[in-house]
Amino acid sequence: MHYEGVLKKMKTVIGDPIQYTLAFEPQALDVNEAIDKDLQLTFLGFQCLNCGKKRKIFRQGFCYDCFFKSPEVGDWVIRPELSKAHLDIEDR
């Protein structure tokens, strides 16, 4: 079977065993079923996770512009104590 799409973090479902899935539009690959099977990955290019443009990735899957504009990559995502939302101050 052939899957094509942007490689993102795997989705997981806690169970016995834990279920791992790679989501591709419109289908998904059940990674557990791929254990002990040969897989081939081919790099086709970069694509920003925010704007979807085929641009070189700066950090965390975002192009340079989106990295500095998108609230999804604000410092407070990893360190909530840095958030100023409670002071009515927007981060980005």
MMTF fields as JSON, N, C-alpha, C and O atoms, coordinates in Angstrom:
{
  "mmtfVersion": "1.0.0",
  "mmtfProducer": "UNKNOWN",
  "numBonds": 367,
  "numAtoms": 368,
  "numGroups": 92,
  "numChains": 1,
  "numModels": 1,
  "chainsPerModel": [1],
  "groupsPerChain": [92],
  "chainIdList": ["A"],
  "bondAtomList": [4, 2, 8, 6, 12, 10, 16, 14, 20, 18, 24, 22, 28, 26, 32, 30, 36, 34, 40, 38, 44, 42, 48, 46, 52, 50, 56, 54, 60, 58, 64, 62, 68, 66, 72, 70, 76, 74, 80, 78, 84, 82, 88, 86, 92, 90, 96, 94, 100, 98, 104, 102, 108, 106, 112, 110, 116, 114, 120, 118, 124, 122, 128, 126, 132, 130, 136, 134, 140, 138, 144, 142, 148, 146, 152, 150, 156, 154, 160, 158, 164, 162, 168, 166, 172, 170, 176, 174, 180, 178, 184, 182, 188, 186, 192, 190, 196, 194, 200, 198, 204, 202, 208, 206, 212, 210, 216, 214, 220, 218, 224, 222, 228, 226, 232, 230, 236, 234, 240, 238, 244, 242, 248, 246, 252, 250, 256, 254, 260, 258, 264, 262, 268, 266, 272, 270, 276, 274, 280, 278, 284, 282, 288, 286, 292, 290, 296, 294, 300, 298, 304, 302, 308, 306, 312, 310, 316, 314, 320, 318, 324, 322, 328, 326, 332, 330, 336, 334, 340, 338, 344, 342, 348, 346, 352, 350, 356, 354, 360, 358, 364, 362],
  "bondOrderList": [1, 1, 1, 1, 1, 1, 1, 1, 1, 1, 1, 1, 1, 1, 1, 1, 1, 1, 1, 1, 1, 1, 1, 1, 1, 1, 1, 1, 1, 1, 1, 1, 1, 1, 1, 1, 1, 1, 1, 1, 1, 1, 1, 1, 1, 1, 1, 1, 1, 1, 1, 1, 1, 1, 1, 1, 1, 1, 1, 1, 1, 1, 1, 1, 1, 1, 1, 1, 1, 1, 1, 1, 1, 1, 1, 1, 1, 1, 1, 1, 1, 1, 1, 1, 1, 1, 1, 1, 1, 1, 1],
  "groupList": [{"groupName": "MET", "atomNameList": ["N", "CA", "C", "O"], "elementList": ["N", "C", "C", "O"], "formalChargeList": [0, 0, 0, 0], "bondAtomList": [1, 0, 2, 1, 3, 2], "bondOrderList": [1, 1, 2], "singleLetterCode": "M", "chemCompType": "L-PEPTIDE LINKING"}, {"groupName": "HIS", "atomNameList": ["N", "CA", "C", "O"], "elementList": ["N", "C", "C", "O"], "formalChargeList": [0, 0, 0, 0], "bondAtomList": [1, 0, 2, 1, 3, 2], "bondOrderList": [1, 1, 2], "singleLetterCode": "H", "chemCompType": "L-PEPTIDE LINKING"}, {"groupName": "TYR", "atomNameList": ["N", "CA", "C", "O"], "elementList": ["N", "C", "C", "O"], "formalChargeList": [0, 0, 0, 0], "bondAtomList": [1, 0, 2, 1, 3, 2], "bondOrderList": [1, 1, 2], "singleLetterCode": "Y", "chemCompType": "L-PEPTIDE LINKING"}, {"groupName": "GLU", "atomNameList": ["N", "CA", "C", "O"], "elementList": ["N", "C", "C", "O"], "formalChargeList": [0, 0, 0, 0], "bondAtomList": [1, 0, 2, 1, 3, 2], "bondOrderList": [1, 1, 2], "singleLetterCode": "E", "chemCompType": "L-PEPTIDE LINKING"}, {"groupName": "GLY", "atomNameList": ["N", "CA", "C", "O"], "elementList": ["N", "C", "C", "O"], "formalChargeList": [0, 0, 0, 0], "bondAtomList": [1, 0, 2, 1, 3, 2], "bondOrderList": [1, 1, 2], "singleLetterCode": "G", "chemCompType": "PEPTIDE LINKING"}, {"groupName": "VAL", "atomNameList": ["N", "CA", "C", "O"], "elementList": ["N", "C", "C", "O"], "formalChargeList": [0, 0, 0, 0], "bondAtomList": [1, 0, 2, 1, 3, 2], "bondOrderList": [1, 1, 2], "singleLetterCode": "V", "chemCompType": "L-PEPTIDE LINKING"}, {"groupName": "LEU", "atomNameList": ["N", "CA", "C", "O"], "elementList": ["N", "C", "C", "O"], "formalChargeList": [0, 0, 0, 0], "bondAtomList": [1, 0, 2, 1, 3, 2], "bondOrderList": [1, 1, 2], "singleLetterCode": "L", "chemCompType": "L-PEPTIDE LINKING"}, {"groupName": "LYS", "atomNameList": ["N", "CA", "C", "O"], "elementList": ["N", "C", "C", "O"], "formalChargeList": [0, 0, 0, 0], "bondAtomList": [1, 0, 2, 1, 3, 2], "bondOrderList": [1, 1, 2], "singleLetterCode": "K", "chemCompType": "L-PEPTIDE LINKING"}, {"groupName": "THR", "atomNameList": ["N", "CA", "C", "O"], "elementList": ["N", "C", "C", "O"], "formalChargeList": [0, 0, 0, 0], "bondAtomList": [1, 0, 2, 1, 3, 2], "bondOrderList": [1, 1, 2], "singleLetterCode": "T", "chemCompType": "L-PEPTIDE LINKING"}, {"groupName": "ILE", "atomNameList": ["N", "CA", "C", "O"], "elementList": ["N", "C", "C", "O"], "formalChargeList": [0, 0, 0, 0], "bondAtomList": [1, 0, 2, 1, 3, 2], "bondOrderList": [1, 1, 2], "singleLetterCode": "I", "chemCompType": "L-PEPTIDE LINKING"}, {"groupName": "ASP", "atomNameList": ["N", "CA", "C", "O"], "elementList": ["N", "C", "C", "O"], "formalChargeList": [0, 0, 0, 0], "bondAtomList": [1, 0, 2, 1, 3, 2], "bondOrderList": [1, 1, 2], "singleLetterCode": "D", "chemCompType": "L-PEPTIDE LINKING"}, {"groupName": "PRO", "atomNameList": ["N", "CA", "C", "O"], "elementList": ["N", "C", "C", "O"], "formalChargeList": [0, 0, 0, 0], "bondAtomList": [1, 0, 2, 1, 3, 2], "bondOrderList": [1, 1, 2], "singleLetterCode": "P", "chemCompType": "L-PEPTIDE LINKING"}, {"groupName": "GLN", "atomNameList": ["N", "CA", "C", "O"], "elementList": ["N", "C", "C", "O"], "formalChargeList": [0, 0, 0, 0], "bondAtomList": [1, 0, 2, 1, 3, 2], "bondOrderList": [1, 1, 2], "singleLetterCode": "Q", "chemCompType": "L-PEPTIDE LINKING"}, {"groupName": "ALA", "atomNameList": ["N", "CA", "C", "O"], "elementList": ["N", "C", "C", "O"], "formalChargeList": [0, 0, 0, 0], "bondAtomList": [1, 0, 2, 1, 3, 2], "bondOrderList": [1, 1, 2], "singleLetterCode": "A", "chemCompType": "L-PEPTIDE LINKING"}, {"groupName": "PHE", "atomNameList": ["N", "CA", "C", "O"], "elementList": ["N", "C", "C", "O"], "formalChargeList": [0, 0, 0, 0], "bondAtomList": [1, 0, 2, 1, 3, 2], "bondOrderList": [1, 1, 2], "singleLetterCode": "F", "chemCompType": "L-PEPTIDE LINKING"}, {"groupName": "ASN", "atomNameList": ["N", "CA", "C", "O"], "elementList": ["N", "C", "C", "O"], "formalChargeList": [0, 0, 0, 0], "bondAtomList": [1, 0, 2, 1, 3, 2], "bondOrderList": [1, 1, 2], "singleLetterCode": "N", "chemCompType": "L-PEPTIDE LINKING"}, {"groupName": "CYS", "atomNameList": ["N", "CA", "C", "O"], "elementList": ["N", "C", "C", "O"], "formalChargeList": [0, 0, 0, 0], "bondAtomList": [1, 0, 2, 1, 3, 2], "bondOrderList": [1, 1, 2], "singleLetterCode": "C", "chemCompType": "L-PEPTIDE LINKING"}, {"groupName": "ARG", "atomNameList": ["N", "CA", "C", "O"], "elementList": ["N", "C", "C", "O"], "formalChargeList": [0, 0, 0, 0], "bondAtomList": [1, 0, 2, 1, 3, 2], "bondOrderList": [1, 1, 2], "singleLetterCode": "R", "chemCompType": "L-PEPTIDE LINKING"}, {"groupName": "SER", "atomNameList": ["N", "CA", "C", "O"], "elementList": ["N", "C", "C", "O"], "formalChargeList": [0, 0, 0, 0], "bondAtomList": [1, 0, 2, 1, 3, 2], "bondOrderList": [1, 1, 2], "singleLetterCode": "S", "chemCompType": "L-PEPTIDE LINKING"}, {"groupName": "TRP", "atomNameList": ["N", "CA", "C", "O"], "elementList": ["N", "C", "C", "O"], "formalChargeList": [0, 0, 0, 0], "bondAtomList": [1, 0, 2, 1, 3, 2], "bondOrderList": [1, 1, 2], "singleLetterCode": "W", "chemCompType": "L-PEPTIDE LINKING"}],
  "groupTypeList": [0, 1, 2, 3, 4, 5, 6, 7, 7, 0, 7, 8, 5, 9, 4, 10, 11, 9, 12, 2, 8, 6, 13, 14, 3, 11, 12, 13, 6, 10, 5, 15, 3, 13, 9, 10, 7, 10, 6, 12, 6, 8, 14, 6, 4, 14, 12, 16, 6, 15, 16, 4, 7, 7, 17, 7, 9, 14, 17, 12, 4, 14, 16, 2, 10, 16, 14, 14, 7, 18, 11, 3, 5, 4, 10, 19, 5, 9, 17, 11, 3, 6, 18, 7, 13, 1, 6, 10, 9, 3, 10, 17],
  "groupIdList": [1, 2, 3, 4, 5, 6, 7, 8, 9, 10, 11, 12, 13, 14, 15, 16, 17, 18, 19, 20, 21, 22, 23, 24, 25, 26, 27, 28, 29, 30, 31, 32, 33, 34, 35, 36, 37, 38, 39, 40, 41, 42, 43, 44, 45, 46, 47, 48, 49, 50, 51, 52, 53, 54, 55, 56, 57, 58, 59, 60, 61, 62, 63, 64, 65, 66, 67, 68, 69, 70, 71, 72, 73, 74, 75, 76, 77, 78, 79, 80, 81, 82, 83, 84, 85, 86, 87, 88, 89, 90, 91, 92],
  "secStructList": [7, 7, 7, 7, 1, 7, 7, 7, 7, 7, 3, 3, 3, 7, 1, 1, 1, 7, 3, 3, 3, 3, 3, 7, 1, 1, 7, 3, 3, 3, 4, 4, 4, 4, 6, 6, 1, 7, 7, 7, 7, 7, 7, 7, 7, 7, 7, 7, 6, 6, 6, 7, 7, 7, 7, 7, 7, 7, 5, 6, 6, 5, 7, 2, 2, 2, 2, 2, 2, 7, 4, 4, 4, 7, 2, 2, 2, 2, 7, 4, 4, 4, 7, 7, 4, 4, 4, 6, 7, 7, 7, 7],
  "xCoordList": [0.85, 0.0, 0.892, 1.999, 0.415, 1.173, 0.478, -0.714, 1.229, 0.72, 1.579, 2.784, 0.952, 1.698, 1.104, -0.116, 1.971, 1.491, 2.597, 3.762, 2.217, 3.153, 3.366, 2.408, 4.622, 4.95, 4.785, 5.443, 3.899, 3.618, 3.785, 4.07, 3.609, 3.681, 2.622, 1.492, 3.007, 2.059, 0.961, 1.189, -0.227, -1.328, -1.236, -0.898, -1.536, -1.454, -2.755, -3.457, -3.058, -4.215, -3.711, -3.133, -3.929, -3.446, -4.263, -5.491, -3.586, -4.211, -3.139, -2.005, -3.485, -2.511, -2.588, -3.416, -1.771, -0.66, -1.13, -2.259, -0.257, -0.536, -0.658, 0.14, -1.645, -1.878, -1.253, -1.515, -0.43, 0.223, -0.317, -0.48, -0.597, -1.135, -0.456, -0.288, -0.066, 0.407, -0.754, -1.244, -1.191, -2.346, -1.91, -1.115, -2.432, -2.254, -3.639, -4.579, -3.782, -5.09, -5.29, -4.394, -6.359, -7.529, -7.464, -8.455, -6.335, -6.243, -5.164, -4.462, -5.042, -4.054, -3.343, -3.912, -2.106, -1.308, -1.25, -0.773, -1.735, -1.642, -0.213, 0.154, 0.588, 2.005, 2.194, 3.161, 1.288, 1.407, 1.379, 2.078, 0.585, 0.513, 1.779, 2.024, 2.574, 3.796, 5.014, 6.101, 4.844, 5.965, 6.407, 5.578, 7.717, 8.347, 8.084, 8.238, 7.691, 7.509, 8.473, 8.884, 8.823, 9.706, 8.917, 7.832, 9.479, 8.879, 9.892, 11.098, 9.403, 10.273, 9.722, 8.555, 10.567, 10.189, 10.959, 12.164, 10.269, 10.891, 10.587, 9.426, 11.625, 11.454, 11.064, 11.795, 9.921, 9.427, 9.571, 9.471, 9.803, 9.95, 9.41, 8.876, 9.563, 9.104, 7.7, 7.313, 6.937, 5.626, 5.351, 5.436, 5.025, 4.748, 3.479, 2.477, 3.517, 2.354, 1.255, 0.105, 1.586, 0.592, -0.038, -1.255, 0.76, 0.213, 0.111, -0.588, 0.807, 0.734, 1.575, 1.57, 2.3, 3.127, 4.358, 4.866, 4.825, 6.013, 7.239, 7.837, 7.599, 8.735, 9.662, 9.256, 10.899, 11.858, 11.378, 10.87, 11.549, 11.082, 12.135, 13.325, 11.658, 12.552, 12.697, 13.798, 11.6, 11.595, 10.223, 9.205, 10.207, 8.98, 7.962, 6.763, 8.4, 7.496, 6.884, 5.99, 7.335, 6.782, 7.811, 9.011, 7.337, 8.237, 8.654, 8.105, 9.608, 10.145, 9.041, 8.95, 8.202, 7.149, 6.152, 5.804, 5.69, 4.694, 5.267, 4.549, 6.549, 7.156, 7.072, 6.861, 7.232, 7.207, 5.823, 5.632, 4.842, 3.504, 2.464, 1.515, 2.626, 1.602, 1.63, 2.7, 0.474, 0.432, 0.724, 0.997, 0.668, 0.93, 2.375, 2.669, 3.275, 4.681, 5.201, 6.407, 4.297, 4.712, 5.46, 5.251, 6.324, 7.087, 6.173, 6.538, 4.993, 4.084, 3.483, 2.917, 3.59, 3.075, 3.861, 3.282, 5.168, 6.027, 6.169, 6.267, 6.18, 6.354, 5.172, 5.265, 4.062, 2.833, 3.008, 2.233, 4.014, 4.224, 4.614, 4.556, 5.012, 5.372, 4.159, 4.285, 2.991, 1.794, 1.39, 1.458, 0.967, 0.501, -0.973, -1.486, -1.645, -3.058, -3.918, -4.885, -3.587, -4.357, -4.225, -5.0, -3.233, -3.047, -3.624, -3.405, -4.369, -4.923, -3.826, -4.019, -2.676, -1.578, -1.445, -1.216, -1.594, -1.47, -0.002, 0.863, 0.254, 1.627, 2.055, 3.16, 1.2, 1.556, 0.395, 0.495],
  "yCoordList": [-1.18, 0.0, 1.238, 1.208, 2.312, 3.552, 4.673, 4.92, 5.343, 6.489, 7.69, 7.564, 8.847, 10.069, 11.194, 11.335, 11.996, 13.111, 13.702, 13.319, 14.634, 15.313, 14.437, 14.007, 14.182, 13.365, 14.202, 15.229, 13.75, 14.448, 13.483, 12.302, 13.983, 13.157, 12.053, 12.291, 10.842, 9.729, 9.928, 10.463, 9.486, 9.464, 8.153, 7.119, 8.188, 6.988, 6.77, 7.716, 5.505, 5.129, 4.143, 3.11, 4.466, 3.614, 2.328, 2.359, 1.229, -0.086, -1.123, -0.8, -2.366, -3.44, -4.267, -5.175, -3.991, -3.042, -1.627, -1.428, -0.663, 0.716, 0.762, 0.14, 1.49, 1.596, 2.881, 3.971, 2.74, 3.879, 4.043, 3.059, 5.288, 5.573, 6.801, 7.811, 6.705, 7.871, 8.345, 7.608, 9.569, 10.103, 10.751, 11.691, 10.245, 10.839, 11.142, 10.394, 12.22, 12.56, 11.78, 11.812, 11.106, 10.894, 9.6, 9.227, 8.906, 7.622, 7.654, 8.653, 6.563, 6.487, 5.136, 4.142, 5.12, 3.903, 3.397, 4.099, 2.177, 1.54, 1.022, 0.018, 1.713, 1.388, 0.02, -0.677, -0.373, -1.682, -2.809, -3.81, -2.657, -3.672, -3.703, -4.685, -2.656, -2.575, -3.157, -3.209, -3.591, -4.185, -5.455, -6.265, -5.622, -6.765, -6.779, -7.818, -5.644, -5.541, -4.493, -3.58, -4.633, -3.66, -2.404, -2.483, -1.239, 0.044, 0.857, 0.751, 1.652, 2.546, 3.955, 4.206, 4.874, 6.281, 7.08, 6.896, 7.955, 8.795, 10.248, 10.625, 11.059, 12.486, 13.197, 13.14, 13.865, 14.558, 16.069, 16.754, 16.601, 18.044, 18.517, 17.74, 19.803, 20.432, 20.986, 21.363, 21.038, 21.687, 22.199, 21.444, 23.472, 24.096, 23.499, 23.327, 23.183, 22.632, 23.661, 23.292, 24.943, 25.988, 26.477, 26.388, 26.986, 27.581, 26.579, 26.834, 25.432, 24.403, 24.677, 23.885, 25.795, 26.119, 25.228, 24.804, 24.955, 24.124, 25.005, 25.433, 25.267, 26.123, 25.374, 24.421, 25.816, 25.206, 25.412, 26.476, 24.386, 24.427, 25.088, 24.787, 25.999, 26.712, 25.936, 25.504, 25.756, 25.0, 24.39, 24.948, 23.246, 22.583, 22.37, 22.328, 22.235, 21.974, 23.221, 23.112, 24.397, 25.651, 26.38, 26.308, 27.085, 27.925, 29.123, 29.335, 29.889, 31.009, 31.995, 32.387, 32.393, 33.374, 32.849, 33.556, 31.615, 31.057, 30.805, 30.905, 30.48, 30.245, 31.492, 31.389, 32.656, 33.892, 34.512, 35.439, 34.018, 34.592, 33.691, 34.192, 32.388, 31.463, 31.308, 31.121, 31.382, 31.178, 29.731, 29.459, 28.803, 27.395, 27.131, 26.083, 28.05, 27.835, 28.859, 29.086, 29.467, 30.412, 29.702, 28.51, 30.417, 29.841, 29.264, 28.301, 29.844, 29.404, 28.031, 27.426, 27.518, 26.179, 25.154, 24.216, 25.33, 24.423, 24.891, 24.074, 26.203, 26.764, 27.683, 28.897, 27.114, 27.895, 29.09, 30.044, 29.043, 30.158, 31.441, 32.522, 31.338, 32.522, 33.205, 34.304, 32.568, 33.129, 34.428, 34.547, 35.4, 36.674, 36.882, 37.997, 35.803, 35.893, 36.4, 37.125, 36.035, 36.481, 37.994, 38.578, 38.624, 40.076, 40.797, 41.993, 40.045, 40.567, 41.043, 42.004, 40.371, 40.676, 39.501, 38.362, 39.807, 38.76, 38.425, 39.301, 37.128, 36.697, 37.032, 37.53, 36.764, 36.987, 37.593, 37.856],
  "zCoordList": [0.0, 0.0, 0.0, 0.537, -0.595, -0.753, 0.022, -0.164, 0.888, 1.641, 1.288, 1.071, 1.232, 0.957, 1.785, 1.869, 2.399, 3.191, 4.029, 3.916, 4.865, 5.755, 6.987, 7.629, 7.304, 8.468, 9.728, 9.898, 10.606, 11.856, 13.024, 12.826, 14.22, 15.411, 15.336, 14.91, 15.758, 15.742, 16.776, 17.86, 16.413, 17.369, 18.13, 17.552, 19.421, 20.25, 21.001, 21.358, 21.23, 22.039, 23.081, 22.743, 24.339, 25.42, 25.437, 25.366, 25.529, 25.571, 25.746, 26.102, 25.5, 25.597, 24.329, 24.246, 23.357, 23.331, 22.98, 22.532, 23.19, 22.792, 21.276, 20.574, 20.76, 19.323, 18.787, 19.296, 17.763, 17.129, 15.717, 14.995, 15.318, 13.999, 13.419, 14.102, 12.145, 11.401, 10.546, 9.691, 10.774, 10.053, 8.749, 8.744, 7.657, 6.336, 5.806, 6.074, 5.062, 4.504, 3.218, 2.374, 3.011, 3.868, 4.667, 5.294, 4.667, 5.353, 6.432, 6.593, 7.158, 8.231, 8.162, 7.712, 8.61, 8.644, 10.076, 10.968, 10.298, 11.608, 11.749, 11.138, 12.557, 12.694, 13.349, 13.043, 14.243, 14.882, 13.848, 14.007, 12.803, 11.757, 10.902, 10.202, 10.95, 10.14, 10.856, 10.281, 12.098, 12.832, 12.115, 11.702, 11.972, 11.291, 9.789, 9.146, 9.224, 7.78, 7.233, 7.949, 5.977, 5.335, 4.976, 4.4, 5.326, 4.989, 4.197, 4.42, 3.288, 2.529, 2.655, 2.353, 3.103, 3.227, 2.186, 2.021, 1.495, 0.482, 0.81, 0.971, 0.907, 1.188, -0.098, -1.087, -0.09, -1.275, -1.186, -2.203, 0.001, 0.16, 1.498, 2.289, 1.727, 2.956, 2.778, 1.672, 3.866, 3.869, 5.278, 6.247, 5.39, 6.685, 7.297, 6.602, 8.592, 9.281, 9.491, 9.73, 9.407, 9.642, 8.344, 8.179, 7.433, 6.209, 5.06, 4.079, 5.171, 4.144, 2.912, 1.97, 2.906, 1.746, 1.712, 2.751, 0.515, 0.343, 0.48, -0.507, 1.737, 2.058, 3.005, 3.669, 3.056, 3.974, 5.41, 5.764, 6.218, 7.603, 8.49, 8.406, 9.342, 10.251, 11.556, 11.899, 12.286, 13.545, 13.778, 13.369, 14.436, 14.889, 13.773, 14.046, 12.538, 11.427, 10.815, 9.976, 11.207, 10.712, 9.854, 10.12, 8.819, 8.033, 8.89, 9.971, 8.414, 9.184, 9.588, 10.751, 8.62, 8.916, 9.938, 10.884, 9.758, 10.671, 12.058, 13.053, 12.134, 13.438, 14.306, 15.515, 13.713, 14.49, 14.605, 15.393, 13.829, 13.869, 14.534, 15.136, 14.436, 14.909, 16.43, 17.008, 17.08, 18.534, 18.934, 20.103, 17.979, 18.286, 18.682, 19.256, 18.391, 18.717, 19.722, 19.82, 20.456, 21.487, 22.603, 22.83, 23.298, 24.405, 25.478, 26.152, 25.639, 26.68, 26.408, 27.319, 25.179, 24.89, 25.699, 26.247, 25.774, 26.538, 27.986, 28.901, 28.187, 29.531, 29.857, 29.673, 30.339, 30.575, 31.503, 31.441, 32.354, 33.28, 32.553, 33.14, 31.284, 30.498, 29.859, 29.319, 29.916, 29.309, 30.003, 31.226, 29.188, 29.713, 29.382, 29.471, 29.001, 28.623, 29.768, 29.537, 30.988, 32.148, 32.385, 33.143, 31.728, 31.818, 30.596, 30.407, 29.765, 28.509, 27.56, 26.815, 27.587, 26.668, 25.708, 26.116, 24.42, 23.41, 23.17, 23.161, 22.976, 22.739, 21.323, 21.107, 20.37, 18.964, 18.226, 17.028]
}
